[in-house]
Amino acid sequence: IVAAAEEKQLALLEACNYKQIPGQGFTAELAGDECAAGNMKLLQALNVDVSSLMDQYDKLAAQGKTPLYFLRAGELLGCIAVADTVKATSKEAIGKLQAMGLRVLMVTGDNRATAEAIRAQVGVDEAVAQVLPQDKEAVVRKLQQEGHIVAMVGDGINDAPALARADVGIAIGAGTDIAIEAADMVLIKSDLLDVAKAIRLSRGVMTNIKENLFWAFIYNAVGIPFAAGVFYTAFGWLLNPLIAAAAMSCSSVSVVTNALRLRFIKL
């Protein structure tokens, strides 16, 4: 918006008394006039008559756009519709997560029509819309109380409480420092496909750990009774130290070799 104003060689005046209203927009003073910019909630909070705007609002929202309204001295100047560009890999990433048995939700502050338009575009299971920044953490907490294990992916300051609350917080590498600090994991390439890759790799690691524990247990369960002489009285069986050393080496080699199989997991 600023770049477009500069291209038109419009004078950018200094704003003062700036006040941000979370989930709505902001107000400020410009050349002595009270100004405001924000969404439909802000207009309603400022007691602006929005009846004539609803048709346009619904039309833009259905297109996945968020209308932003601008006022000066109580007069509505106009509307600019903005939209998040859906990354080319987002739909594929969500499909892969769903194929892994995961339920994917989109939690957004956008209005319901915009959220549903994006939901249909990328294929998420459910869109939770019109959520205030401070309420994202409450959404995560509610899911946990229902017995779900929750992974939260976010990149903004508003996402930090939800990232900290989630069982696994995943921050986008290009996100804000506070979101990265609150998360357990950071996606360096800022690609949602890496979420599916991380989960697949994590599952592979856990399977590998269980397999290694199983084989280590079997080796010890068989070898220790022999080494302790449990079978000597009944059968005269003893474990030769050379065989014990060889078995211990084989145990270590089998565990390490099995762990190296992680290199071949298809991500």
Backbone torsions as a table, in degrees:
resi	resn	phi	psi	omega
1	ILE	NA	-44.4	178.2
2	VAL	-64.1	-41.4	-179.9
3	ALA	-62.0	-39.9	178.7
4	ALA	-65.8	-37.8	178.3
5	ALA	-65.0	-39.6	178.9
6	GLU	-67.2	-37.5	177.3
7	GLU	-62.2	-33.9	179.0
8	LYS	-85.4	3.7	178.7
9	GLN	57.8	39.9	176.9
10	LEU	-86.4	145.2	179.1
11	ALA	-74.8	125.9	179.1
12	LEU	-95.5	103.0	-175.8
13	LEU	-78.2	153.9	178.5
14	GLU	-77.2	128.1	179.0
15	ALA	-95.3	144.9	177.0
16	CYS	-134.2	170.2	-176.8
17	ASN	53.5	40.7	-178.9
18	TYR	-68.4	134.2	178.9
19	LYS	-139.8	118.8	178.6
20	GLN	-88.3	136.0	177.9
21	ILE	-114.9	104.0	-175.0
22	PRO	-52.9	131.8	177.5
23	GLY	77.8	1.2	-177.9
24	GLN	-129.0	-51.4	-177.5
25	GLY	155.3	-137.8	179.4
26	PHE	-154.5	162.3	173.3
27	THR	-125.4	155.3	179.5
28	ALA	-162.4	170.1	176.7
29	GLU	-110.1	128.2	-175.1
30	LEU	-129.6	114.3	-179.9
31	ALA	52.3	39.0	177.3
32	GLY	86.8	-6.1	-179.6
33	ASP	-103.6	142.6	173.9
34	GLU	-76.2	123.6	-179.1
35	CYS	-122.3	158.9	178.7
36	ALA	-149.7	149.5	176.4
37	ALA	-146.2	132.6	180.0
38	GLY	171.0	-162.3	-175.2
39	ASN	-92.4	-171.5	-177.1
40	MET	-61.8	-33.5	178.9
41	LYS	-61.0	-37.3	179.9
42	LEU	-65.9	-43.0	178.8
43	LEU	-59.7	-43.4	179.9
44	GLN	-65.6	-37.3	178.6
45	ALA	-66.9	-28.4	179.6
46	LEU	-92.5	9.3	177.4
47	ASN	61.0	37.5	176.1
48	VAL	-87.2	136.4	177.9
49	ASP	-70.4	113.5	-174.8
50	VAL	-106.4	5.5	-175.0
51	SER	-58.7	-37.3	-178.0
52	SER	-78.7	-8.3	-176.1
53	LEU	-98.5	-11.3	-169.1
54	MET	-65.1	-38.5	179.6
55	ASP	-61.6	-46.7	178.5
56	GLN	-63.9	-41.4	-179.6
57	TYR	-59.8	-48.6	-179.0
58	ASP	-64.7	-38.0	-179.6
59	LYS	-64.8	-46.0	179.9
60	LEU	-67.0	-41.2	-179.9
61	ALA	-62.7	-37.4	179.4
62	ALA	-65.7	-22.5	178.5
63	GLN	-89.1	4.9	-179.7
64	GLY	81.0	20.4	-178.5
65	LYS	-109.2	149.7	177.3
66	THR	-106.6	115.5	179.0
67	PRO	-75.3	131.7	174.4
68	LEU	-113.8	130.4	-175.7
69	TYR	-109.4	147.8	-176.2
70	PHE	-125.8	130.7	-178.9
71	LEU	-126.2	149.3	174.2
72	ARG	-141.6	123.2	-178.0
73	ALA	53.6	39.3	178.0
74	GLY	81.5	-4.4	-178.5
75	GLU	-98.7	131.0	178.4
76	LEU	-74.5	117.0	-177.6
77	LEU	-85.5	-36.8	-178.5
78	GLY	166.2	-170.5	-174.6
79	CYS	-137.1	139.1	172.6
80	ILE	-124.1	126.2	-179.7
81	ALA	-95.7	129.8	178.7
82	VAL	-120.5	156.5	-179.5
83	ALA	-149.7	141.8	172.8
84	ASP	-75.4	134.4	176.7
85	THR	-81.1	121.2	179.9
86	VAL	-74.5	125.9	-179.9
87	LYS	-65.7	148.7	-175.8
88	ALA	-60.6	-28.7	-176.0
89	THR	-92.2	-4.1	-173.6
90	SER	-62.9	-46.7	-178.5
91	LYS	-62.8	-41.8	178.7
92	GLU	-63.2	-42.5	-179.3
93	ALA	-63.1	-43.4	-179.9
94	ILE	-65.5	-39.4	176.4
95	GLY	-60.6	-39.6	179.5
96	LYS	-68.3	-38.9	177.7
97	LEU	-63.6	-42.2	179.2
98	GLN	-66.5	-36.4	178.2
99	ALA	-66.1	-22.2	177.4
100	MET	-86.7	5.7	177.3
101	GLY	88.2	16.1	-178.5
102	LEU	-98.1	147.2	175.0
103	ARG	-97.9	125.6	-173.1
104	VAL	-108.0	124.3	177.6
105	LEU	-116.8	145.7	173.2
106	MET	-111.2	121.2	-179.9
107	VAL	-109.9	118.8	-172.5
108	THR	-143.2	155.3	175.2
109	GLY	-85.9	-6.1	179.2
110	ASP	-66.3	161.8	178.8
111	ASN	-69.3	165.9	-171.5
112	ARG	-63.7	-39.0	-178.4
113	ALA	-64.9	-43.3	178.0
114	THR	-63.5	-43.8	179.9
115	ALA	-62.0	-41.4	179.9
116	GLU	-67.1	-35.1	177.7
117	ALA	-64.3	-43.4	177.9
118	ILE	-69.0	-39.2	179.3
119	ARG	-58.8	-44.8	179.7
120	ALA	-66.1	-32.0	-177.1
121	GLN	-71.9	-40.1	-175.1
122	VAL	-104.3	-13.7	173.0
123	GLY	87.4	22.8	177.1
124	VAL	-68.9	156.8	-176.0
125	ASP	-71.1	-36.6	-176.3
126	GLU	-153.3	141.7	176.1
127	ALA	-112.6	123.5	176.2
128	VAL	-102.5	107.4	-169.9
129	ALA	-105.9	168.6	176.5
130	GLN	54.7	41.6	179.7
131	VAL	-95.1	124.1	176.3
132	LEU	-68.9	153.2	-176.9
133	PRO	-50.7	-42.7	-177.0
134	GLN	-73.9	-11.0	-176.7
135	ASP	-93.4	-8.6	179.3
136	LYS	-63.4	-39.0	177.8
137	GLU	-63.2	-35.9	179.2
138	ALA	-66.2	-34.9	178.0
139	VAL	-63.7	-45.0	179.2
140	VAL	-63.2	-43.8	-179.1
141	ARG	-62.8	-39.7	179.8
142	LYS	-63.3	-42.6	178.8
143	LEU	-63.1	-39.6	178.6
144	GLN	-65.6	-39.3	179.3
145	GLN	-65.9	-24.8	176.9
146	GLU	-82.1	-0.3	175.9
147	GLY	98.1	8.1	-179.0
148	HIS	-88.8	147.7	168.2
149	ILE	-92.0	123.6	-168.5
150	VAL	-114.0	129.0	168.8
151	ALA	-109.4	131.0	-177.9
152	MET	-114.9	129.7	176.8
153	VAL	-112.4	125.3	-179.1
154	GLY	-157.7	170.0	-178.1
155	ASP	-140.0	-6.7	-173.0
156	GLY	-106.2	170.4	176.2
157	ILE	-59.1	-39.2	-178.7
158	ASN	-66.7	-19.5	-178.3
159	ASP	-86.3	-14.2	-172.7
160	ALA	-57.3	-47.5	179.0
161	PRO	-60.5	-38.7	179.4
162	ALA	-69.1	-37.4	177.7
163	LEU	-63.0	-40.5	179.9
164	ALA	-70.0	-35.0	-178.4
165	ARG	-73.7	-35.0	-174.0
166	ALA	-62.2	155.2	175.7
167	ASP	-62.7	-36.5	174.1
168	VAL	-134.9	116.4	176.8
169	GLY	-97.3	126.2	-177.5
170	ILE	-121.0	115.3	-178.7
171	ALA	-98.7	146.0	174.2
172	ILE	-78.5	133.7	-175.1
173	GLY	-56.9	-32.7	-179.3
174	ALA	-87.3	9.3	-176.9
175	GLY	-81.2	-172.6	-177.9
176	THR	-74.6	156.7	-179.0
177	ASP	-62.1	-37.3	-177.4
178	ILE	-68.9	-34.1	176.7
179	ALA	-67.9	-41.8	179.0
180	ILE	-64.2	-39.5	180.0
181	GLU	-66.2	-35.0	-176.3
182	ALA	-80.1	-17.5	-173.2
183	ALA	-86.3	161.3	175.1
184	ASP	-90.9	-21.7	-174.1
185	MET	-143.4	145.3	179.7
186	VAL	-124.4	128.0	176.5
187	LEU	-86.6	108.3	-174.5
188	ILE	-63.8	-39.9	-174.8
189	LYS	-87.4	-0.9	178.7
190	SER	55.4	38.7	-178.0
191	ASP	-120.1	125.1	-178.5
192	LEU	-62.4	-22.4	176.6
193	LEU	-59.6	-28.0	179.8
194	ASP	-69.3	-21.1	174.7
195	VAL	-65.1	-47.4	178.0
196	ALA	-63.1	-39.3	179.2
197	LYS	-64.4	-42.3	-178.8
198	ALA	-64.3	-40.9	179.7
199	ILE	-68.1	-42.1	179.4
200	ARG	-63.7	-41.9	178.7
201	LEU	-66.2	-40.7	179.4
202	SER	-62.1	-42.8	178.5
203	ARG	-64.6	-39.3	177.9
204	GLY	-63.4	-39.8	179.1
205	VAL	-64.3	-43.8	-179.5
206	MET	-64.7	-41.1	176.6
207	THR	-61.4	-42.3	-179.8
208	ASN	-63.7	-41.6	178.9
209	ILE	-61.5	-43.8	-179.5
210	LYS	-65.1	-39.5	177.5
211	GLU	-63.8	-43.3	-179.8
212	ASN	-65.2	-39.7	177.1
213	LEU	-63.7	-38.6	179.4
214	PHE	-61.8	-50.3	-177.3
215	TRP	-67.8	-36.9	177.1
216	ALA	-63.6	-39.7	178.5
217	PHE	-65.0	-42.7	-179.4
218	ILE	-62.3	-46.1	179.1
219	TYR	-56.4	-47.3	-177.7
220	ASN	-72.4	-36.4	179.5
221	ALA	-63.0	-33.9	179.3
222	VAL	-83.9	-43.5	-171.9
223	GLY	-76.9	-39.8	-174.6
224	ILE	-62.5	-44.7	177.6
225	PRO	-59.0	-38.4	176.7
226	PHE	-63.9	-46.6	-178.0
227	ALA	-64.4	-31.2	-179.3
228	ALA	-82.6	-5.1	178.3
229	GLY	79.8	21.9	-178.7
230	VAL	-60.7	-36.0	-175.5
231	PHE	-96.5	2.8	-174.7
232	TYR	-70.1	-43.7	-177.1
233	THR	-63.4	-43.4	-175.1
234	ALA	-81.5	-41.2	-171.9
235	PHE	-122.1	-8.7	-178.0
236	GLY	74.3	20.8	-178.6
237	TRP	-87.5	131.0	173.8
238	LEU	-130.7	158.0	-179.6
239	LEU	-102.7	114.0	177.7
240	ASN	-62.6	133.9	-180.0
241	PRO	-54.7	-34.1	178.5
242	LEU	-64.8	-40.5	178.5
243	ILE	-68.0	-38.9	178.5
244	ALA	-62.4	-41.9	178.8
245	ALA	-65.5	-40.7	179.6
246	ALA	-66.0	-40.7	179.7
247	ALA	-65.0	-39.4	179.0
248	MET	-64.5	-40.1	178.2
249	SER	-65.4	-42.8	178.4
250	CYS	-62.3	-37.9	178.1
251	SER	-61.1	-46.8	-179.6
252	SER	-64.9	-42.7	-179.5
253	VAL	-63.5	-42.1	-178.2
254	SER	-66.0	-38.5	179.6
255	VAL	-66.4	-46.8	-179.4
256	VAL	-64.7	-43.1	-180.0
257	THR	-62.8	-41.5	178.1
258	ASN	-64.4	-38.5	178.7
259	ALA	-64.9	-35.1	-179.5
260	LEU	-66.6	-17.9	178.0
261	ARG	-63.7	-19.0	178.5
262	LEU	-60.2	-23.8	-179.5
263	ARG	-65.6	-19.9	-174.8
264	PHE	-103.3	8.3	176.2
265	ILE	-67.1	130.2	178.6
266	LYS	-79.4	116.6	-179.6
267	LEU	-99.2	NA	NA
